[in-house]
């Protein structure tokens, strides 16, 4: 039945299914049945959590340890750009283009803990304010984070808060 649906999809859309990138998740299925399904579909059988677009596929709330890879990835990206001497506006644009998009898929699909949101927003704040502070030698934030996260129509800078 599933193979028929997939074959119909291919014939109707003209799109091919990449069997090397496709996998199935079988819960409460006997091993013998799993092997039969794997042979019919030519997909590998995987366990959860697996990854999709670099983010873990989970059920329910995304725990802090499951966010760690995303957090580490964000920190690595900042490290690669450290001391590039972007202006405040350049840092804001960099945050929008690089740091905001990293967790968007996960946040749109799964419940996320407040702690993980706090860490990710802390990384964004550090990128914005620490580098600006190093450049200007001033020790304060020029604009409140809440105001930076307002839309431009509301006189903010258009960065998005991960949770509202």
Buried (B, 14 or more C-beta within 10 A) or exposed (E): EEEEEBEEEEEEEEEEBEEEEEBBEBEEBEEEEEEEBBEEBEBEBBEEBEEEEEBBBBEEEBBEEBBEEBBEBBBEBBEEBEEEEBEBEEBBBBBBEBBBEBBEBBBEBBEBBEEBBEBBBEBBBEBBBEBBBEEEEEEEEEEEBEEBBBEEEEEBBBBBBBBE
